[in-house]
Amino acid sequence: MARFRSDPPKPLSDLVKDFLDDVPHRKRLKRGMILSLWSDIVGEAITEQTENIHFEHGNLVIHVKNPAWRNEIHMKRFNIAKRLNDKVGEKVIKEIVVRS
């Protein structure tokens, strides 16, 4: 009687990671993930003050409506970049550039 080999089930997070590692445009996909996670990571107050968030040469560029908020985000940029990179599991953001 033949028995089927049964591997223990993998966590869904491992399966998604394995899938993303095989995607041809992984970096572009991870950048899209970062853009979609922006408001969850920085919160509602900063999200309302930012617009036109995009990538330029590996840097996340953020345009801010108010110069006071530009200063606030500029001071927090390293922490924000680390949290976003940690969330997607890869160093996608080299640096955050804040413009007003």
N, CA, C and O atoms as a GROMACS GRO file, in nm:
protein
  400
    1MET      N    1   0.084  -0.116   0.000
    1MET     CA    2   0.000   0.000   0.000
    1MET      C    3   0.090   0.124   0.000
    1MET      O    4   0.176   0.138   0.086
    2ALA      N    5   0.069   0.211  -0.094
    2ALA     CA    6   0.149   0.334  -0.106
    2ALA      C    7   0.096   0.441  -0.012
    2ALA      O    8  -0.025   0.459   0.002
    3ARG      N    9   0.186   0.509   0.051
    3ARG     CA   10   0.148   0.619   0.141
    3ARG      C   11   0.197   0.750   0.080
    3ARG      O   12   0.304   0.756   0.020
    4PHE      N   13   0.116   0.851   0.098
    4PHE     CA   14   0.156   0.982   0.050
    4PHE      C   15   0.243   1.050   0.155
    4PHE      O   16   0.218   1.040   0.275
    5ARG      N   17   0.344   1.118   0.108
    5ARG     CA   18   0.430   1.192   0.199
    5ARG      C   19   0.358   1.320   0.238
    5ARG      O   20   0.312   1.396   0.153
    6SER      N   21   0.349   1.341   0.364
    6SER     CA   22   0.277   1.458   0.413
    6SER      C   23   0.373   1.548   0.489
    6SER      O   24   0.415   1.516   0.601
    7ASP      N   25   0.407   1.660   0.429
    7ASP     CA   26   0.491   1.758   0.497
    7ASP      C   27   0.403   1.840   0.590
    7ASP      O   28   0.284   1.861   0.563
    8PRO      N   29   0.461   1.886   0.698
    8PRO     CA   30   0.380   1.972   0.787
    8PRO      C   31   0.343   2.101   0.714
    8PRO      O   32   0.420   2.150   0.631
    9PRO      N   33   0.227   2.155   0.742
    9PRO     CA   34   0.184   2.276   0.673
    9PRO      C   35   0.275   2.394   0.706
    9PRO      O   36   0.324   2.407   0.818
   10LYS      N   37   0.296   2.480   0.606
   10LYS     CA   38   0.378   2.599   0.624
   10LYS      C   39   0.288   2.717   0.661
   10LYS      O   40   0.173   2.722   0.618
   11PRO      N   41   0.340   2.809   0.740
   11PRO     CA   42   0.262   2.930   0.768
   11PRO      C   43   0.240   3.010   0.639
   11PRO      O   44   0.324   3.009   0.549
   12LEU      N   45   0.128   3.077   0.631
   12LEU     CA   46   0.093   3.154   0.513
   12LEU      C   47   0.198   3.260   0.483
   12LEU      O   48   0.227   3.287   0.367
   13SER      N   49   0.256   3.321   0.586
   13SER     CA   50   0.358   3.424   0.565
   13SER      C   51   0.480   3.367   0.491
   13SER      O   52   0.539   3.435   0.408
   14ASP      N   53   0.517   3.242   0.521
   14ASP     CA   54   0.629   3.178   0.451
   14ASP      C   55   0.593   3.151   0.306
   14ASP      O   56   0.677   3.167   0.217
   15LEU      N   57   0.471   3.109   0.281
   15LEU     CA   58   0.428   3.083   0.143
   15LEU      C   59   0.426   3.211   0.060
   15LEU      O   60   0.468   3.210  -0.056
   16VAL      N   61   0.378   3.320   0.119
   16VAL     CA   62   0.376   3.448   0.048
   16VAL      C   63   0.519   3.494   0.019
   16VAL      O   64   0.547   3.543  -0.090
   17LYS      N   65   0.609   3.478   0.117
   17LYS     CA   66   0.750   3.516   0.097
   17LYS      C   67   0.812   3.434  -0.015
   17LYS      O   68   0.882   3.489  -0.100
   18ASP      N   69   0.788   3.305  -0.017
   18ASP     CA   70   0.840   3.219  -0.124
   18ASP      C   71   0.787   3.263  -0.260
   18ASP      O   72   0.861   3.266  -0.358
   19PHE      N   73   0.658   3.298  -0.265
   19PHE     CA   74   0.598   3.345  -0.390
   19PHE      C   75   0.663   3.475  -0.435
   19PHE      O   76   0.697   3.489  -0.553
   20LEU      N   77   0.680   3.570  -0.344
   20LEU     CA   78   0.737   3.700  -0.380
   20LEU      C   79   0.882   3.688  -0.425
   20LEU      O   80   0.927   3.766  -0.509
   21ASP      N   81   0.955   3.592  -0.371
   21ASP     CA   82   1.094   3.572  -0.412
   21ASP      C   83   1.103   3.525  -0.557
   21ASP      O   84   1.205   3.547  -0.623
   22ASP      N   85   0.997   3.462  -0.607
   22ASP     CA   86   0.997   3.411  -0.744
   22ASP      C   87   0.936   3.508  -0.845
   22ASP      O   88   0.944   3.484  -0.965
   23VAL      N   89   0.876   3.617  -0.799
   23VAL     CA   90   0.812   3.713  -0.890
   23VAL      C   91   0.921   3.790  -0.964
   23VAL      O   92   1.014   3.839  -0.901
   24PRO      N   93   0.911   3.802  -1.098
   24PRO     CA   94   1.016   3.868  -1.175
   24PRO      C   95   1.035   4.016  -1.141
   24PRO      O   96   1.148   4.065  -1.143
   25HIS      N   97   0.930   4.087  -1.110
   25HIS     CA   98   0.938   4.230  -1.079
   25HIS      C   99   0.918   4.252  -0.929
   25HIS      O  100   0.836   4.333  -0.888
   26ARG      N  101   0.994   4.178  -0.850
   26ARG     CA  102   0.978   4.181  -0.705
   26ARG      C  103   0.999   4.320  -0.647
   26ARG      O  104   0.923   4.363  -0.560
   27LYS      N  105   1.101   4.391  -0.693
   27LYS     CA  106   1.131   4.524  -0.638
   27LYS      C  107   1.015   4.620  -0.664
   27LYS      O  108   0.977   4.697  -0.576
   28ARG      N  109   0.959   4.615  -0.782
   28ARG     CA  110   0.845   4.700  -0.816
   28ARG      C  111   0.724   4.664  -0.729
   28ARG      O  112   0.650   4.752  -0.685
   29LEU      N  113   0.704   4.537  -0.707
   29LEU     CA  114   0.594   4.492  -0.621
   29LEU      C  115   0.614   4.538  -0.477
   29LEU      O  116   0.519   4.584  -0.413
   30LYS      N  117   0.736   4.528  -0.427
   30LYS     CA  118   0.765   4.573  -0.290
   30LYS      C  119   0.746   4.724  -0.277
   30LYS      O  120   0.700   4.771  -0.174
   31ARG      N  121   0.782   4.799  -0.380
   31ARG     CA  122   0.759   4.944  -0.377
   31ARG      C  123   0.610   4.974  -0.370
   31ARG      O  124   0.568   5.063  -0.296
   32GLY      N  125   0.531   4.901  -0.445
   32GLY     CA  126   0.386   4.918  -0.439
   32GLY      C  127   0.332   4.884  -0.301
   32GLY      O  128   0.239   4.948  -0.252
   33MET      N  129   0.389   4.781  -0.239
   33MET     CA  130   0.347   4.745  -0.104
   33MET      C  131   0.377   4.858  -0.006
   33MET      O  132   0.296   4.889   0.082
   34ILE      N  133   0.494   4.920  -0.022
   34ILE     CA  134   0.531   5.031   0.067
   34ILE      C  135   0.435   5.148   0.048
   34ILE      O  136   0.392   5.208   0.147
   35LEU      N  137   0.400   5.180  -0.075
   35LEU     CA  138   0.307   5.291  -0.098
   35LEU      C  139   0.170   5.262  -0.036
   35LEU      O  140   0.104   5.352   0.015
   36SER      N  141   0.128   5.136  -0.041
   36SER     CA  142  -0.001   5.102   0.017
   36SER      C  143   0.003   5.098   0.170
   36SER      O  144  -0.100   5.115   0.235
   37LEU      N  145   0.121   5.075   0.228
   37LEU     CA  146   0.136   5.069   0.373
   37LEU      C  147   0.162   5.206   0.436
   37LEU      O  148   0.158   5.219   0.558
   38TRP      N  149   0.188   5.306   0.355
   38TRP     CA  150   0.227   5.439   0.404
   38TRP      C  151   0.135   5.490   0.515
   38TRP      O  152   0.182   5.523   0.624
   39SER      N  153   0.006   5.495   0.489
   39SER     CA  154  -0.087   5.553   0.587
   39SER      C  155  -0.096   5.469   0.714
   39SER      O  156  -0.115   5.524   0.823
   40ASP      N  157  -0.083   5.337   0.703
   40ASP     CA  158  -0.086   5.252   0.822
   40ASP      C  159   0.035   5.275   0.911
   40ASP      O  160   0.023   5.270   1.034
   41ILE      N  161   0.149   5.300   0.852
   41ILE     CA  162   0.273   5.317   0.928
   41ILE      C  163   0.285   5.457   0.989
   41ILE      O  164   0.322   5.470   1.106
   42VAL      N  165   0.252   5.561   0.911
   42VAL     CA  166   0.275   5.697   0.960
   42VAL      C  167   0.156   5.755   1.036
   42VAL      O  168   0.173   5.850   1.112
   43GLY      N  169   0.039   5.702   1.015
   43GLY     CA  170  -0.079   5.752   1.085
   43GLY      C  171  -0.157   5.854   1.004
   43GLY      O  172  -0.112   5.902   0.900
   44GLU      N  173  -0.274   5.885   1.054
   44GLU     CA  174  -0.368   5.971   0.982
   44GLU      C  175  -0.320   6.115   0.971
   44GLU      O  176  -0.336   6.178   0.866
   45ALA      N  177  -0.260   6.169   1.076
   45ALA     CA  178  -0.217   6.310   1.076
   45ALA      C  179  -0.113   6.337   0.967
   45ALA      O  180  -0.125   6.434   0.892
   46ILE      N  181  -0.012   6.252   0.957
   46ILE     CA  182   0.091   6.270   0.854
   46ILE      C  183   0.034   6.240   0.716
   46ILE      O  184   0.067   6.308   0.619
   47THR      N  185  -0.050   6.139   0.706
   47THR     CA  186  -0.109   6.104   0.577
   47THR      C  187  -0.188   6.220   0.518
   47THR      O  188  -0.183   6.244   0.397
   48GLU      N  189  -0.260   6.293   0.602
   48GLU     CA  190  -0.338   6.407   0.553
   48GLU      C  191  -0.249   6.520   0.502
   48GLU      O  192  -0.293   6.600   0.420
   49GLN      N  193  -0.127   6.528   0.550
   49GLN     CA  194  -0.037   6.637   0.510
   49GLN      C  195   0.053   6.601   0.392
   49GLN      O  196   0.121   6.688   0.338
   50THR      N  197   0.053   6.475   0.351
   50THR     CA  198   0.142   6.432   0.242
   50THR      C  199   0.063   6.406   0.114
   50THR      O  200  -0.055   6.371   0.117
   51GLU      N  201   0.133   6.425   0.003
   51GLU     CA  202   0.074   6.397  -0.128
   51GLU      C  203   0.186   6.361  -0.225
   51GLU      O  204   0.304   6.383  -0.196
   52ASN      N  205   0.149   6.307  -0.337
   52ASN     CA  206   0.244   6.272  -0.442
   52ASN      C  207   0.363   6.193  -0.387
   52ASN      O  208   0.478   6.236  -0.399
   53ILE      N  209   0.335   6.080  -0.328
   53ILE     CA  210   0.438   5.992  -0.275
   53ILE      C  211   0.482   5.898  -0.386
   53ILE      O  212   0.399   5.827  -0.445
   54HIS      N  213   0.612   5.897  -0.415
   54HIS     CA  214   0.662   5.811  -0.524
   54HIS      C  215   0.809   5.780  -0.501
   54HIS      O  216   0.873   5.836  -0.412
   55PHE      N  217   0.863   5.690  -0.583
   55PHE     CA  218   1.004   5.652  -0.575
   55PHE      C  219   1.083   5.720  -0.686
   55PHE      O  220   1.037   5.730  -0.800
   56GLU      N  221   1.203   5.767  -0.650
   56GLU     CA  222   1.300   5.819  -0.746
   56GLU      C  223   1.436   5.759  -0.710
   56GLU      O  224   1.491   5.791  -0.605
   57HIS      N  225   1.490   5.673  -0.795
   57HIS     CA  226   1.622   5.614  -0.777
   57HIS      C  227   1.640   5.548  -0.640
   57HIS      O  228   1.744   5.562  -0.577
   58GLY      N  229   1.540   5.476  -0.595
   58GLY     CA  230   1.547   5.405  -0.468
   58GLY      C  231   1.511   5.488  -0.346
   58GLY      O  232   1.504   5.437  -0.235
   59ASN      N  233   1.488   5.618  -0.367
   59ASN     CA  234   1.446   5.706  -0.257
   59ASN      C  235   1.296   5.725  -0.261
   59ASN      O  236   1.237   5.738  -0.368
   60LEU      N  237   1.234   5.726  -0.145
   60LEU     CA  238   1.092   5.754  -0.134
   60LEU      C  239   1.077   5.905  -0.122
   60LEU      O  240   1.124   5.965  -0.026
   61VAL      N  241   1.011   5.967  -0.221
   61VAL     CA  242   0.994   6.112  -0.224
   61VAL      C  243   0.852   6.145  -0.181
   61VAL      O  244   0.755   6.089  -0.232
   62ILE      N  245   0.843   6.238  -0.086
   62ILE     CA  246   0.714   6.277  -0.030
   62ILE      C  247   0.700   6.427  -0.042
   62ILE      O  248   0.788   6.502  -0.002
   63HIS      N  249   0.588   6.471  -0.096
   63HIS     CA  250   0.558   6.613  -0.102
   63HIS      C  251   0.463   6.646   0.012
   63HIS      O  252   0.365   6.576   0.035
   64VAL      N  253   0.495   6.754   0.082
   64VAL     CA  254   0.420   6.794   0.200
   64VAL      C  255   0.357   6.931   0.175
   64VAL      O  256   0.420   7.019   0.116
   65LYS      N  257   0.233   6.949   0.219
   65LYS     CA  258   0.158   7.073   0.198
   65LYS      C  259   0.209   7.186   0.286
   65LYS      O  260   0.209   7.302   0.244
   66ASN      N  261   0.253   7.155   0.406
   66ASN     CA  262   0.288   7.256   0.506
   66ASN      C  263   0.435   7.243   0.545
   66ASN      O  264   0.480   7.133   0.578
   67PRO      N  265   0.513   7.354   0.540
   67PRO     CA  266   0.655   7.346   0.575
   67PRO      C  267   0.681   7.297   0.718
   67PRO      O  268   0.784   7.234   0.744
   68ALA      N  269   0.591   7.325   0.811
   68ALA     CA  270   0.608   7.276   0.948
   68ALA      C  271   0.602   7.122   0.951
   68ALA      O  272   0.680   7.058   1.022
   69TRP      N  273   0.513   7.065   0.874
   69TRP     CA  274   0.503   6.919   0.866
   69TRP      C  275   0.624   6.861   0.793
   69TRP      O  276   0.667   6.750   0.822
   70ARG      N  277   0.678   6.936   0.698
   70ARG     CA  278   0.799   6.892   0.629
   70ARG      C  279   0.910   6.869   0.731
   70ARG      O  280   0.979   6.767   0.726
   71ASN      N  281   0.926   6.962   0.822
   71ASN     CA  282   1.027   6.951   0.926
   71ASN      C  283   1.001   6.830   1.016
   71ASN      O  284   1.093   6.756   1.049
   72GLU      N  285   0.877   6.811   1.055
   72GLU     CA  286   0.838   6.699   1.143
   72GLU      C  287   0.868   6.564   1.076
   72GLU      O  288   0.927   6.475   1.138
   73ILE      N  289   0.829   6.550   0.951
   73ILE     CA  290   0.851   6.424   0.879
   73ILE      C  291   1.000   6.403   0.854
   73ILE      O  292   1.051   6.292   0.862
   74HIS      N  293   1.070   6.512   0.822
   74HIS     CA  294   1.214   6.504   0.799
   74HIS      C  295   1.286   6.447   0.922
   74HIS      O  296   1.378   6.366   0.908
   75MET      N  297   1.246   6.489   1.040
   75MET     CA  298   1.308   6.439   1.164
   75MET      C  299   1.277   6.291   1.188
   75MET      O  300   1.357   6.220   1.248
   76LYS      N  301   1.162   6.244   1.142
   76LYS     CA  302   1.120   6.105   1.164
   76LYS      C  303   1.151   6.013   1.048
   76LYS      O  304   1.115   5.895   1.051
   77ARG      N  305   1.218   6.063   0.944
   77ARG     CA  306   1.233   5.987   0.819
   77ARG      C  307   1.306   5.855   0.836
   77ARG      O  308   1.271   5.757   0.771
   78PHE      N  309   1.408   5.850   0.921
   78PHE     CA  310   1.484   5.724   0.938
   78PHE      C  311   1.398   5.618   1.005
   78PHE      O  312   1.401   5.501   0.965
   79ASN      N  313   1.322   5.656   1.105
   79ASN     CA  314   1.232   5.564   1.175
   79ASN      C  315   1.122   5.515   1.080
   79ASN      O  316   1.090   5.396   1.078
   80ILE      N  317   1.066   5.606   1.001
   80ILE     CA  318   0.960   5.568   0.906
   80ILE      C  319   1.015   5.471   0.803
   80ILE      O  320   0.952   5.370   0.773
   81ALA      N  321   1.133   5.501   0.748
   81ALA     CA  322   1.194   5.413   0.646
   81ALA      C  323   1.221   5.274   0.704
   81ALA      O  324   1.196   5.173   0.638
   82LYS      N  325   1.273   5.269   0.826
   82LYS     CA  326   1.301   5.139   0.888
   82LYS      C  327   1.174   5.059   0.907
   82LYS      O  328   1.170   4.939   0.879
   83ARG      N  329   1.069   5.124   0.955
   83ARG     CA  330   0.943   5.052   0.978
   83ARG      C  331   0.883   5.002   0.847
   83ARG      O  332   0.831   4.890   0.842
   84LEU      N  333   0.889   5.083   0.741
   84LEU     CA  334   0.836   5.039   0.612
   84LEU      C  335   0.919   4.924   0.555
   84LEU      O  336   0.863   4.825   0.507
   85ASN      N  337   1.050   4.936   0.559
   85ASN     CA  338   1.137   4.829   0.508
   85ASN      C  339   1.116   4.700   0.588
   85ASN      O  340   1.112   4.592   0.530
   86ASP      N  341   1.103   4.712   0.719
   86ASP     CA  342   1.080   4.593   0.802
   86ASP      C  343   0.947   4.527   0.766
   86ASP      O  344   0.936   4.404   0.765
   87LYS      N  345   0.848   4.608   0.737
   87LYS     CA  346   0.715   4.555   0.706
   87LYS      C  347   0.715   4.471   0.578
   87LYS      O  348   0.646   4.370   0.570
   88VAL      N  349   0.795   4.513   0.477
   88VAL     CA  350   0.800   4.436   0.352
   88VAL      C  351   0.915   4.334   0.351
   88VAL      O  352   0.928   4.256   0.256
   89GLY      N  353   0.998   4.336   0.456
   89GLY     CA  354   1.102   4.235   0.469
   89GLY      C  355   1.223   4.254   0.380
   89GLY      O  356   1.295   4.158   0.352
   90GLU      N  357   1.246   4.375   0.334
   90GLU     CA  358   1.359   4.401   0.246
   90GLU      C  359   1.389   4.550   0.248
   90GLU      O  360   1.299   4.632   0.268
   91LYS      N  361   1.516   4.587   0.229
   91LYS     CA  362   1.552   4.728   0.228
   91LYS      C  363   1.521   4.786   0.089
   91LYS      O  364   1.607   4.786   0.001
   92VAL      N  365   1.400   4.833   0.072
   92VAL     CA  366   1.355   4.890  -0.055
   92VAL      C  367   1.383   5.040  -0.057
   92VAL      O  368   1.420   5.096  -0.160
   93ILE      N  369   1.364   5.106   0.058
   93ILE     CA  370   1.384   5.251   0.068
   93ILE      C  371   1.527   5.278   0.111
   93ILE      O  372   1.569   5.238   0.219
   94LYS      N  373   1.601   5.348   0.025
   94LYS     CA  374   1.737   5.391   0.064
   94LYS      C  375   1.726   5.508   0.160
   94LYS      O  376   1.791   5.510   0.264
   95GLU      N  377   1.643   5.606   0.123
   95GLU     CA  378   1.626   5.724   0.204
   95GLU      C  379   1.491   5.787   0.172
   95GLU      O  380   1.436   5.766   0.064
   96ILE      N  381   1.438   5.864   0.267
   96ILE     CA  382   1.314   5.938   0.245
   96ILE      C  383   1.351   6.084   0.221
   96ILE      O  384   1.422   6.146   0.300
   97VAL      N  385   1.302   6.138   0.110
   97VAL     CA  386   1.325   6.278   0.074
   97VAL      C  387   1.191   6.350   0.092
   97VAL      O  388   1.090   6.311   0.035
   98VAL      N  389   1.193   6.458   0.172
   98VAL     CA  390   1.070   6.532   0.200
   98VAL      C  391   1.079   6.668   0.131
   98VAL      O  392   1.173   6.744   0.154
   99ARG      N  393   0.981   6.697   0.048
   99ARG     CA  394   0.977   6.825  -0.025
   99ARG      C  395   0.848   6.897   0.006
   99ARG      O  396   0.744   6.836   0.030
  100SER      N  397   0.857   7.031   0.005
  100SER     CA  398   0.734   7.108   0.026
  100SER      C  399   0.703   7.194  -0.094
  100SER      O  400   0.603   7.266  -0.095
   0.00000   0.00000   0.00000
